Amino acid sequence: MLDGCLGLWTLDRFDAVSDRLLAKAEAGEAPMRTYRQFMMFAAEVTPDVQGRVVIPQKLREFAALGSEVVVTGRGDRAEIWDK
């Protein structure tokens, strides 16, 4: 979840990002609410045989996604934006 979009990571990369956020929160370098919100909106999705994924309703609402989206690459993740 980033700036009005959704972030999509591999499971290994997600674990690394969440571990880093937790470490910063526990060290007082970031608010614990940032980590909690990140984890609250986390959802594991699995592509179907055609490579499509269903985005959970709470995430569609959070990112204000309509019927058409744009998927872009950003380094270690993909981002899903409303068109």
Protein Blocks (a to p, Z undefined) as FASTA:
>chain_A
ZZhiacdddfklmmmmmmmmmmmmmnopacfklmmmmmmmgccddddfkopacddfklmm
mnopafbdcdddehjaccdddZZ
